[in-house]
Amino acid sequence: MTPNPHHDRPPRGQAYSLVALLSLAWELGYLIALPIVILGFGGALLDKKLGTSPLFLLLGIALSLVISGLGVYRKVKEMGSPK
C-alpha cells in the first residue's frame, strides 16, 4: 500500500478560511494604520507651519481613531451579516 501524499494537508475548507483570515488581518491593518499615519503626519505638518504644536497632531490622531473605529465596526458588521 502506498502512502497518501495528501494526508498532511488540512482539508480544503480550512485552507480557504486561513486565506480569508489573513486577508481580513491585512485589511484591518490598513484600515487602522493609514488614517493614523496620514492624519498624524498632516497634523504635525500643520502644527509646524502654524506653530500650534501639538494641537493639530492630537486632533489628527483623535480623528483617525474615530475613522478607524468606524471602519472596523463596519467591517465586523459586514462579516456578521448573512450573504
N, CA, C and O atoms as a CHARMM CRD file, in Angstrom:
* protein
*
  332
    1    1 MET  N      0.84600  -1.17300   0.00000 PROA 1      0.00000
    2    1 MET  CA     0.00000   0.00000   0.00000 PROA 1      0.00000
    3    1 MET  C      0.89400   1.24000   0.00000 PROA 1      0.00000
    4    1 MET  O      1.81500   1.34200   0.81100 PROA 1      0.00000
    5    2 THR  N      0.62900   2.17300  -0.90000 PROA 2      0.00000
    6    2 THR  CA     1.44300   3.38300  -0.98500 PROA 2      0.00000
    7    2 THR  C      0.86900   4.44900  -0.06600 PROA 2      0.00000
    8    2 THR  O     -0.34800   4.55700   0.08100 PROA 2      0.00000
    9    3 PRO  N      1.74300   5.23900   0.55400 PROA 3      0.00000
   10    3 PRO  CA     1.23700   6.29400   1.44200 PROA 3      0.00000
   11    3 PRO  C      0.55100   7.39600   0.64200 PROA 3      0.00000
   12    3 PRO  O      0.91100   7.68700  -0.49800 PROA 3      0.00000
   13    4 ASN  N     -0.42100   7.98100   1.26300 PROA 4      0.00000
   14    4 ASN  CA    -1.16700   9.07700   0.64100 PROA 4      0.00000
   15    4 ASN  C     -0.35600  10.36600   0.78900 PROA 4      0.00000
   16    4 ASN  O     -0.10200  10.79200   1.91600 PROA 4      0.00000
   17    5 PRO  N      0.06000  11.00400  -0.31800 PROA 5      0.00000
   18    5 PRO  CA     0.87900  12.21900  -0.19600 PROA 5      0.00000
   19    5 PRO  C      0.09700  13.41800   0.33800 PROA 5      0.00000
   20    5 PRO  O      0.69700  14.43100   0.69900 PROA 5      0.00000
   21    6 HSD  N     -1.22200  13.32000   0.39300 PROA 6      0.00000
   22    6 HSD  CA    -2.04500  14.44800   0.82900 PROA 6      0.00000
   23    6 HSD  C     -2.51800  14.32100   2.27300 PROA 6      0.00000
   24    6 HSD  O     -3.33900  15.12400   2.71500 PROA 6      0.00000
   25    7 HSD  N     -2.02500  13.33600   3.02000 PROA 7      0.00000
   26    7 HSD  CA    -2.56100  13.12200   4.36300 PROA 7      0.00000
   27    7 HSD  C     -2.13500  14.20200   5.35700 PROA 7      0.00000
   28    7 HSD  O     -2.77200  14.34400   6.40100 PROA 7      0.00000
   29    8 ASP  N     -1.08000  14.96900   5.07000 PROA 8      0.00000
   30    8 ASP  CA    -0.63800  16.02500   5.98500 PROA 8      0.00000
   31    8 ASP  C     -1.30200  17.36700   5.70900 PROA 8      0.00000
   32    8 ASP  O     -1.16000  18.29400   6.50700 PROA 8      0.00000
   33    9 ARG  N     -2.00500  17.49000   4.62700 PROA 9      0.00000
   34    9 ARG  CA    -2.63000  18.76100   4.27000 PROA 9      0.00000
   35    9 ARG  C     -3.94300  18.94300   5.02300 PROA 9      0.00000
   36    9 ARG  O     -4.66300  17.97600   5.27600 PROA 9      0.00000
   37   10 PRO  N     -4.25000  20.18900   5.38000 PROA 10     0.00000
   38   10 PRO  CA    -5.55400  20.42900   6.01600 PROA 10     0.00000
   39   10 PRO  C     -6.66400  20.30200   4.98400 PROA 10     0.00000
   40   10 PRO  O     -6.41500  20.44400   3.78700 PROA 10     0.00000
   41   11 PRO  N     -7.86300  20.04300   5.42400 PROA 11     0.00000
   42   11 PRO  CA    -8.98900  19.99600   4.48400 PROA 11     0.00000
   43   11 PRO  C     -9.12700  21.32200   3.74300 PROA 11     0.00000
   44   11 PRO  O     -8.70900  22.37000   4.23600 PROA 11     0.00000
   45   12 ARG  N     -9.71300  21.26100   2.56400 PROA 12     0.00000
   46   12 ARG  CA    -9.80900  22.45900   1.72000 PROA 12     0.00000
   47   12 ARG  C    -10.52300  23.61500   2.41600 PROA 12     0.00000
   48   12 ARG  O    -10.11000  24.76300   2.25200 PROA 12     0.00000
   49   13 GLY  N    -11.55400  23.36000   3.16700 PROA 13     0.00000
   50   13 GLY  CA   -12.28600  24.42000   3.85400 PROA 13     0.00000
   51   13 GLY  C    -11.41100  25.18000   4.83200 PROA 13     0.00000
   52   13 GLY  O    -11.54600  26.39700   4.96300 PROA 13     0.00000
   53   14 GLN  N    -10.52300  24.49100   5.51500 PROA 14     0.00000
   54   14 GLN  CA    -9.62700  25.15300   6.46000 PROA 14     0.00000
   55   14 GLN  C     -8.60000  26.00900   5.73800 PROA 14     0.00000
   56   14 GLN  O     -8.23400  27.07800   6.22700 PROA 14     0.00000
   57   15 ALA  N     -8.13100  25.55800   4.58200 PROA 15     0.00000
   58   15 ALA  CA    -7.15900  26.34300   3.82600 PROA 15     0.00000
   59   15 ALA  C     -7.78900  27.65000   3.36400 PROA 15     0.00000
   60   15 ALA  O     -7.15400  28.70300   3.41900 PROA 15     0.00000
   61   16 TYR  N     -9.02000  27.58400   2.91400 PROA 16     0.00000
   62   16 TYR  CA    -9.69100  28.80600   2.48500 PROA 16     0.00000
   63   16 TYR  C     -9.95800  29.73100   3.66000 PROA 16     0.00000
   64   16 TYR  O     -9.86400  30.95000   3.51500 PROA 16     0.00000
   65   17 SER  N    -10.28500  29.18500   4.80500 PROA 17     0.00000
   66   17 SER  CA   -10.54100  30.04700   5.94700 PROA 17     0.00000
   67   17 SER  C     -9.25400  30.72900   6.41200 PROA 17     0.00000
   68   17 SER  O     -9.30100  31.85700   6.90200 PROA 17     0.00000
   69   18 LEU  N     -8.11800  30.06700   6.26700 PROA 18     0.00000
   70   18 LEU  CA    -6.84500  30.68900   6.61600 PROA 18     0.00000
   71   18 LEU  C     -6.56000  31.86800   5.69100 PROA 18     0.00000
   72   18 LEU  O     -6.11700  32.92300   6.14400 PROA 18     0.00000
   73   19 VAL  N     -6.81100  31.69200   4.41100 PROA 19     0.00000
   74   19 VAL  CA    -6.61400  32.77700   3.45200 PROA 19     0.00000
   75   19 VAL  C     -7.56300  33.93200   3.76500 PROA 19     0.00000
   76   19 VAL  O     -7.17100  35.09700   3.69900 PROA 19     0.00000
   77   20 ALA  N     -8.79600  33.61100   4.10100 PROA 20     0.00000
   78   20 ALA  CA    -9.76600  34.65300   4.43700 PROA 20     0.00000
   79   20 ALA  C     -9.33900  35.40200   5.69900 PROA 20     0.00000
   80   20 ALA  O     -9.47800  36.62300   5.77200 PROA 20     0.00000
   81   21 LEU  N     -8.82500  34.68400   6.68300 PROA 21     0.00000
   82   21 LEU  CA    -8.36900  35.33100   7.91500 PROA 21     0.00000
   83   21 LEU  C     -7.15400  36.21700   7.67100 PROA 21     0.00000
   84   21 LEU  O     -7.06400  37.31300   8.22400 PROA 21     0.00000
   85   22 LEU  N     -6.23300  35.75500   6.85600 PROA 22     0.00000
   86   22 LEU  CA    -5.06500  36.57600   6.53400 PROA 22     0.00000
   87   22 LEU  C     -5.47200  37.82200   5.75500 PROA 22     0.00000
   88   22 LEU  O     -4.92400  38.90200   5.97100 PROA 22     0.00000
   89   23 SER  N     -6.42100  37.66900   4.86200 PROA 23     0.00000
   90   23 SER  CA    -6.92300  38.81200   4.10700 PROA 23     0.00000
   91   23 SER  C     -7.59400  39.82300   5.03600 PROA 23     0.00000
   92   23 SER  O     -7.39700  41.03100   4.89800 PROA 23     0.00000
   93   24 LEU  N     -8.37700  39.32700   5.96900 PROA 24     0.00000
   94   24 LEU  CA    -9.03900  40.20300   6.93100 PROA 24     0.00000
   95   24 LEU  C     -8.01900  40.93300   7.80000 PROA 24     0.00000
   96   24 LEU  O     -8.16100  42.13100   8.04800 PROA 24     0.00000
   97   25 ALA  N     -7.00100  40.22600   8.26200 PROA 25     0.00000
   98   25 ALA  CA    -5.97000  40.85200   9.09100 PROA 25     0.00000
   99   25 ALA  C     -5.23700  41.94200   8.30800 PROA 25     0.00000
  100   25 ALA  O     -4.95600  43.01500   8.84300 PROA 25     0.00000
  101   26 TRP  N     -4.93400  41.66700   7.05700 PROA 26     0.00000
  102   26 TRP  CA    -4.26100  42.64900   6.20500 PROA 26     0.00000
  103   26 TRP  C     -5.14700  43.88600   6.01400 PROA 26     0.00000
  104   26 TRP  O     -4.67800  45.01900   6.12000 PROA 26     0.00000
  105   27 GLU  N     -6.41600  43.65600   5.73400 PROA 27     0.00000
  106   27 GLU  CA    -7.35200  44.75700   5.50700 PROA 27     0.00000
  107   27 GLU  C     -7.54000  45.60200   6.76700 PROA 27     0.00000
  108   27 GLU  O     -7.55800  46.83100   6.69600 PROA 27     0.00000
  109   28 LEU  N     -7.67800  44.94600   7.91200 PROA 28     0.00000
  110   28 LEU  CA    -7.84600  45.69200   9.15800 PROA 28     0.00000
  111   28 LEU  C     -6.58200  46.47100   9.51100 PROA 28     0.00000
  112   28 LEU  O     -6.66100  47.57000  10.05900 PROA 28     0.00000
  113   29 GLY  N     -5.43000  45.90900   9.20000 PROA 29     0.00000
  114   29 GLY  CA    -4.18000  46.62300   9.44400 PROA 29     0.00000
  115   29 GLY  C     -4.12900  47.93300   8.68300 PROA 29     0.00000
  116   29 GLY  O     -3.78700  48.97700   9.23900 PROA 29     0.00000
  117   30 TYR  N     -4.47200  47.86900   7.40800 PROA 30     0.00000
  118   30 TYR  CA    -4.50600  49.09700   6.61100 PROA 30     0.00000
  119   30 TYR  C     -5.60100  50.04200   7.08600 PROA 30     0.00000
  120   30 TYR  O     -5.41100  51.25700   7.11500 PROA 30     0.00000
  121   31 LEU  N     -6.72500  49.49300   7.45000 PROA 31     0.00000
  122   31 LEU  CA    -7.85500  50.30200   7.90200 PROA 31     0.00000
  123   31 LEU  C     -7.50800  51.09600   9.16200 PROA 31     0.00000
  124   31 LEU  O     -8.01200  52.20000   9.36600 PROA 31     0.00000
  125   32 ILE  N     -6.65700  50.53500   9.99200 PROA 32     0.00000
  126   32 ILE  CA    -6.25900  51.20800  11.22900 PROA 32     0.00000
  127   32 ILE  C     -5.03300  52.09200  11.01300 PROA 32     0.00000
  128   32 ILE  O     -4.98000  53.21100  11.52300 PROA 32     0.00000
  129   33 ALA  N     -4.05300  51.60100  10.26500 PROA 33     0.00000
  130   33 ALA  CA    -2.77400  52.30700  10.15300 PROA 33     0.00000
  131   33 ALA  C     -2.82500  53.53300   9.23800 PROA 33     0.00000
  132   33 ALA  O     -2.25300  54.57100   9.57000 PROA 33     0.00000
  133   34 LEU  N     -3.49200  53.42900   8.11200 PROA 34     0.00000
  134   34 LEU  CA    -3.46400  54.54000   7.15300 PROA 34     0.00000
  135   34 LEU  C     -4.02500  55.84800   7.70600 PROA 34     0.00000
  136   34 LEU  O     -3.37700  56.88400   7.55800 PROA 34     0.00000
  137   35 PRO  N     -5.19800  55.84700   8.33600 PROA 35     0.00000
  138   35 PRO  CA    -5.67900  57.12600   8.87800 PROA 35     0.00000
  139   35 PRO  C     -4.74300  57.72000   9.93500 PROA 35     0.00000
  140   35 PRO  O     -4.55100  58.93500   9.98200 PROA 35     0.00000
  141   36 ILE  N     -4.16700  56.87300  10.77300 PROA 36     0.00000
  142   36 ILE  CA    -3.26800  57.38800  11.81000 PROA 36     0.00000
  143   36 ILE  C     -2.03400  58.02000  11.18300 PROA 36     0.00000
  144   36 ILE  O     -1.61000  59.10300  11.58600 PROA 36     0.00000
  145   37 VAL  N     -1.46100  57.34500  10.20100 PROA 37     0.00000
  146   37 VAL  CA    -0.25600  57.87100   9.55300 PROA 37     0.00000
  147   37 VAL  C     -0.56800  59.16400   8.80300 PROA 37     0.00000
  148   37 VAL  O      0.13100  60.16400   8.96300 PROA 37     0.00000
  149   38 ILE  N     -1.61300  59.13800   7.99100 PROA 38     0.00000
  150   38 ILE  CA    -1.92600  60.30700   7.16100 PROA 38     0.00000
  151   38 ILE  C     -2.33700  61.50600   8.01900 PROA 38     0.00000
  152   38 ILE  O     -1.80300  62.60300   7.85500 PROA 38     0.00000
  153   39 LEU  N     -3.28000  61.29400   8.92700 PROA 39     0.00000
  154   39 LEU  CA    -3.75600  62.41700   9.74100 PROA 39     0.00000
  155   39 LEU  C     -2.73400  62.83600  10.80000 PROA 39     0.00000
  156   39 LEU  O     -2.66400  64.01100  11.16300 PROA 39     0.00000
  157   40 GLY  N     -1.95300  61.89200  11.28900 PROA 40     0.00000
  158   40 GLY  CA    -0.90500  62.24100  12.24600 PROA 40     0.00000
  159   40 GLY  C      0.17000  63.11000  11.61100 PROA 40     0.00000
  160   40 GLY  O      0.55300  64.14200  12.16200 PROA 40     0.00000
  161   41 PHE  N      0.65500  62.68300  10.44100 PROA 41     0.00000
  162   41 PHE  CA     1.66000  63.49100   9.73700 PROA 41     0.00000
  163   41 PHE  C      1.07400  64.82000   9.26800 PROA 41     0.00000
  164   41 PHE  O      1.73800  65.85500   9.33200 PROA 41     0.00000
  165   42 GLY  N     -0.16000  64.78600   8.80100 PROA 42     0.00000
  166   42 GLY  CA    -0.80500  66.03400   8.38800 PROA 42     0.00000
  167   42 GLY  C     -0.93500  67.00900   9.54500 PROA 42     0.00000
  168   42 GLY  O     -0.68600  68.20400   9.38600 PROA 42     0.00000
  169   43 GLY  N     -1.32300  66.50500  10.70000 PROA 43     0.00000
  170   43 GLY  CA    -1.43000  67.35500  11.88100 PROA 43     0.00000
  171   43 GLY  C     -0.08200  67.89600  12.32100 PROA 43     0.00000
  172   43 GLY  O      0.02700  69.05300  12.72700 PROA 43     0.00000
  173   44 ALA  N      0.94500  67.05700  12.24000 PROA 44     0.00000
  174   44 ALA  CA     2.28900  67.50600  12.61600 PROA 44     0.00000
  175   44 ALA  C      2.78500  68.59000  11.65900 PROA 44     0.00000
  176   44 ALA  O      3.41600  69.55800  12.08300 PROA 44     0.00000
  177   45 LEU  N      2.50000  68.42300  10.37400 PROA 45     0.00000
  178   45 LEU  CA     2.90400  69.44900   9.40400 PROA 45     0.00000
  179   45 LEU  C      2.17200  70.76400   9.65100 PROA 45     0.00000
  180   45 LEU  O      2.77600  71.83600   9.60000 PROA 45     0.00000
  181   46 LEU  N      0.87800  70.67900   9.91700 PROA 46     0.00000
  182   46 LEU  CA     0.12100  71.89900  10.22600 PROA 46     0.00000
  183   46 LEU  C      0.65100  72.56800  11.49000 PROA 46     0.00000
  184   46 LEU  O      0.78500  73.79100  11.54100 PROA 46     0.00000
  185   47 ASP  N      0.94800  71.77300  12.49900 PROA 47     0.00000
  186   47 ASP  CA     1.49600  72.33200  13.73700 PROA 47     0.00000
  187   47 ASP  C      2.82500  73.03700  13.48200 PROA 47     0.00000
  188   47 ASP  O      3.07700  74.11400  14.02200 PROA 47     0.00000
  189   48 LYS  N      3.66100  72.43200  12.66800 PROA 48     0.00000
  190   48 LYS  CA     4.96200  73.03100  12.37300 PROA 48     0.00000
  191   48 LYS  C      4.79500  74.34200  11.60700 PROA 48     0.00000
  192   48 LYS  O      5.48500  75.32700  11.87100 PROA 48     0.00000
  193   49 LYS  N      3.86400  74.33100  10.65500 PROA 49     0.00000
  194   49 LYS  CA     3.64400  75.51900   9.82600 PROA 49     0.00000
  195   49 LYS  C      2.98800  76.65400  10.61700 PROA 49     0.00000
  196   49 LYS  O      3.33000  77.82200  10.43600 PROA 49     0.00000
  197   50 LEU  N      2.04400  76.30100  11.49300 PROA 50     0.00000
  198   50 LEU  CA     1.28900  77.32000  12.22400 PROA 50     0.00000
  199   50 LEU  C      1.83000  77.59200  13.62600 PROA 50     0.00000
  200   50 LEU  O      1.39700  78.53700  14.28600 PROA 50     0.00000
  201   51 GLY  N      2.77100  76.77400  14.08200 PROA 51     0.00000
  202   51 GLY  CA     3.33000  76.95100  15.42000 PROA 51     0.00000
  203   51 GLY  C      2.34600  76.63000  16.52700 PROA 51     0.00000
  204   51 GLY  O      2.35800  77.27700  17.57400 PROA 51     0.00000
  205   52 THR  N      1.50300  75.65100  16.31200 PROA 52     0.00000
  206   52 THR  CA     0.46500  75.30500  17.29300 PROA 52     0.00000
  207   52 THR  C      0.69600  73.93800  17.92800 PROA 52     0.00000
  208   52 THR  O     -0.25500  73.29600  18.37400 PROA 52     0.00000
  209   53 SER  N      1.92700  73.49500  17.97300 PROA 53     0.00000
  210   53 SER  CA     2.24200  72.15300  18.45500 PROA 53     0.00000
  211   53 SER  C      1.68500  71.92200  19.85400 PROA 53     0.00000
  212   53 SER  O      1.82000  72.81700  20.68900 PROA 53     0.00000
  213   54 PRO  N      1.10000  70.84100  20.15400 PROA 54     0.00000
  214   54 PRO  CA     0.71000  69.63200  19.42500 PROA 54     0.00000
  215   54 PRO  C     -0.77300  69.59500  19.06800 PROA 54     0.00000
  216   54 PRO  O     -1.34500  68.51100  18.94800 PROA 54     0.00000
  217   55 LEU  N     -1.39900  70.73900  18.89700 PROA 55     0.00000
  218   55 LEU  CA    -2.85300  70.81300  18.70600 PROA 55     0.00000
  219   55 LEU  C     -3.33900  69.96300  17.53300 PROA 55     0.00000
  220   55 LEU  O     -4.16500  69.07000  17.72000 PROA 55     0.00000
  221   56 PHE  N     -2.83900  70.22900  16.33600 PROA 56     0.00000
  222   56 PHE  CA    -3.34900  69.52200  15.16200 PROA 56     0.00000
  223   56 PHE  C     -2.87900  68.06600  15.11500 PROA 56     0.00000
  224   56 PHE  O     -3.56300  67.21300  14.54900 PROA 56     0.00000
  225   57 LEU  N     -1.73800  67.78700  15.69500 PROA 57     0.00000
  226   57 LEU  CA    -1.29300  66.39600  15.79400 PROA 57     0.00000
  227   57 LEU  C     -2.29000  65.59000  16.62300 PROA 57     0.00000
  228   57 LEU  O     -2.70200  64.50000  16.22500 PROA 57     0.00000
  229   58 LEU  N     -2.66900  66.12700  17.76500 PROA 58     0.00000
  230   58 LEU  CA    -3.62700  65.42100  18.62600 PROA 58     0.00000
  231   58 LEU  C     -5.00500  65.33700  17.98100 PROA 58     0.00000
  232   58 LEU  O     -5.68400  64.31600  18.09100 PROA 58     0.00000
  233   59 LEU  N     -5.41900  66.40900  17.30900 PROA 59     0.00000
  234   59 LEU  CA    -6.70200  66.36800  16.60200 PROA 59     0.00000
  235   59 LEU  C     -6.67700  65.33500  15.47000 PROA 59     0.00000
  236   59 LEU  O     -7.65600  64.62100  15.25400 PROA 59     0.00000
  237   60 GLY  N     -5.56600  65.26100  14.75900 PROA 60     0.00000
  238   60 GLY  CA    -5.43400  64.27500  13.68500 PROA 60     0.00000
  239   60 GLY  C     -5.48500  62.85300  14.21200 PROA 60     0.00000
  240   60 GLY  O     -6.12900  61.98700  13.62000 PROA 60     0.00000
  241   61 ILE  N     -4.80800  62.61300  15.32200 PROA 61     0.00000
  242   61 ILE  CA    -4.82800  61.27100  15.91200 PROA 61     0.00000
  243   61 ILE  C     -6.22400  60.92900  16.42000 PROA 61     0.00000
  244   61 ILE  O     -6.69500  59.80700  16.23500 PROA 61     0.00000
  245   62 ALA  N     -6.88600  61.88900  17.06000 PROA 62     0.00000
  246   62 ALA  CA    -8.24700  61.64200  17.55500 PROA 62     0.00000
  247   62 ALA  C     -9.20300  61.34800  16.39800 PROA 62     0.00000
  248   62 ALA  O    -10.01600  60.42800  16.47700 PROA 62     0.00000
  249   63 LEU  N     -9.10200  62.12600  15.33500 PROA 63     0.00000
  250   63 LEU  CA    -9.95900  61.90100  14.17100 PROA 63     0.00000
  251   63 LEU  C     -9.65900  60.55200  13.51800 PROA 63     0.00000
  252   63 LEU  O    -10.57200  59.85800  13.06900 PROA 63     0.00000
  253   64 SER  N     -8.38600  60.18600  13.46700 PROA 64     0.00000
  254   64 SER  CA    -8.02800  58.89800  12.86900 PROA 64     0.00000
  255   64 SER  C     -8.54900  57.73200  13.70300 PROA 64     0.00000
  256   64 SER  O     -8.91600  56.69500  13.15100 PROA 64     0.00000
  257   65 LEU  N     -8.58700  57.88800  15.01700 PROA 65     0.00000
  258   65 LEU  CA    -9.14800  56.83000  15.86500 PROA 65     0.00000
  259   65 LEU  C    -10.64000  56.65900  15.60800 PROA 65     0.00000
  260   65 LEU  O    -11.14700  55.53700  15.58800 PROA 65     0.00000
  261   66 VAL  N    -11.33900  57.76700  15.41200 PROA 66     0.00000
  262   66 VAL  CA   -12.77100  57.69800  15.10300 PROA 66     0.00000
  263   66 VAL  C    -12.98300  57.03300  13.74400 PROA 66     0.00000
  264   66 VAL  O    -13.83100  56.15100  13.60600 PROA 66     0.00000
  265   67 ILE  N    -12.21400  57.45500  12.74800 PROA 67     0.00000
  266   67 ILE  CA   -12.34300  56.88200  11.40000 PROA 67     0.00000
  267   67 ILE  C    -12.01700  55.39100  11.41800 PROA 67     0.00000
  268   67 ILE  O    -12.74300  54.59100  10.82900 PROA 67     0.00000
  269   68 SER  N    -10.93500  55.01500  12.08600 PROA 68     0.00000
  270   68 SER  CA   -10.55100  53.60200  12.16200 PROA 68     0.00000
  271   68 SER  C    -11.59500  52.78700  12.91100 PROA 68     0.00000
  272   68 SER  O    -11.92700  51.67400  12.50400 PROA 68     0.00000
  273   69 GLY  N    -12.10900  53.33700  13.99900 PROA 69     0.00000
  274   69 GLY  CA   -13.13600  52.63300  14.76400 PROA 69     0.00000
  275   69 GLY  C    -14.39200  52.38700  13.94700 PROA 69     0.00000
  276   69 GLY  O    -14.96600  51.29900  13.99100 PROA 69     0.00000
  277   70 LEU  N    -14.81800  53.40200  13.20100 PROA 70     0.00000
  278   70 LEU  CA   -15.99100  53.23000  12.33700 PROA 70     0.00000
  279   70 LEU  C    -15.72500  52.21000  11.23700 PROA 70     0.00000
  280   70 LEU  O    -16.59800  51.40900  10.90400 PROA 70     0.00000
  281   71 GLY  N    -14.53000  52.23900  10.68000 PROA 71     0.00000
  282   71 GLY  CA   -14.18600  51.27300   9.63700 PROA 71     0.00000
  283   71 GLY  C    -14.17700  49.84800  10.15000 PROA 71     0.00000
  284   71 GLY  O    -14.68600  48.94300   9.48800 PROA 71     0.00000
  285   72 VAL  N    -13.60400  49.64300  11.32400 PROA 72     0.00000
  286   72 VAL  CA   -13.58700  48.29900  11.91900 PROA 72     0.00000
  287   72 VAL  C    -15.00900  47.85900  12.26000 PROA 72     0.00000
  288   72 VAL  O    -15.37200  46.70300  12.04400 PROA 72     0.00000
  289   73 TYR  N    -15.80400  48.77000  12.78700 PROA 73     0.00000
  290   73 TYR  CA   -17.20100  48.44700  13.11000 PROA 73     0.00000
  291   73 TYR  C    -17.95800  48.00200  11.86100 PROA 73     0.00000
  292   73 TYR  O    -18.67300  46.99900  11.88300 PROA 73     0.00000
  293   74 ARG  N    -17.79700  48.75000  10.77900 PROA 74     0.00000
  294   74 ARG  CA   -18.48400  48.39200   9.53000 PROA 74     0.00000
  295   74 ARG  C    -18.01100  47.04300   9.00100 PROA 74     0.00000
  296   74 ARG  O    -18.81200  46.25000   8.50500 PROA 74     0.00000
  297   75 LYS  N    -16.71100  46.78400   9.10700 PROA 75     0.00000
  298   75 LYS  CA   -16.17600  45.51000   8.61900 PROA 75     0.00000
  299   75 LYS  C    -16.71500  44.34600   9.44300 PROA 75     0.00000
  300   75 LYS  O    -17.08800  43.31300   8.88600 PROA 75     0.00000
  301   76 VAL  N    -16.75900  44.50200  10.75200 PROA 76     0.00000
  302   76 VAL  CA   -17.28100  43.43800  11.62000 PROA 76     0.00000
  303   76 VAL  C    -18.77000  43.23700  11.36500 PROA 76     0.00000
  304   76 VAL  O    -19.25100  42.10400  11.33600 PROA 76     0.00000
  305   77 LYS  N    -19.49300  44.32800  11.18300 PROA 77     0.00000
  306   77 LYS  CA   -20.92500  44.23600  10.89400 PROA 77     0.00000
  307   77 LYS  C    -21.15000  43.52900   9.55700 PROA 77     0.00000
  308   77 LYS  O    -22.06500  42.71700   9.42300 PROA 77     0.00000
  309   78 GLU  N    -20.31500  43.84200   8.57600 PROA 78     0.00000
  310   78 GLU  CA   -20.39900  43.19700   7.26200 PROA 78     0.00000
  311   78 GLU  C    -20.12000  41.70100   7.36700 PROA 78     0.00000
  312   78 GLU  O    -20.75900  40.90000   6.68600 PROA 78     0.00000
  313   79 MET  N    -19.17700  41.32800   8.20800 PROA 79     0.00000
  314   79 MET  CA   -18.84400  39.91100   8.38300 PROA 79     0.00000
  315   79 MET  C    -19.98100  39.14800   9.04200 PROA 79     0.00000
  316   79 MET  O    -20.19100  37.97100   8.75100 PROA 79     0.00000
  317   80 GLY  N    -20.71400  39.80800   9.92500 PROA 80     0.00000
  318   80 GLY  CA   -21.78900  39.14600  10.64600 PROA 80     0.00000
  319   80 GLY  C    -23.06800  39.00800   9.85200 PROA 80     0.00000
  320   80 GLY  O    -23.92700  38.19600  10.19600 PROA 80     0.00000
  321   81 SER  N    -23.20900  39.79800   8.78200 PROA 81     0.00000
  322   81 SER  CA   -24.44300  39.72800   8.00400 PROA 81     0.00000
  323   81 SER  C    -24.40800  38.51600   7.07600 PROA 81     0.00000
  324   81 SER  O    -23.37500  38.21800   6.47600 PROA 81     0.00000
  325   82 PRO  N    -25.53600  37.82100   6.96200 PROA 82     0.00000
  326   82 PRO  CA   -25.57500  36.64900   6.08200 PROA 82     0.00000
  327   82 PRO  C    -25.47300  37.06600   4.62000 PROA 82     0.00000
  328   82 PRO  O    -25.95400  38.12600   4.22100 PROA 82     0.00000
  329   83 LYS  N    -24.84000  36.21000   3.84100 PROA 83     0.00000
  330   83 LYS  CA   -24.67200  36.51200   2.40900 PROA 83     0.00000
  331   83 LYS  C    -25.64300  35.73000   1.57900 PROA 83     0.00000
  332   83 LYS  O    -25.64800  35.85500   0.35400 PROA 83     0.00000
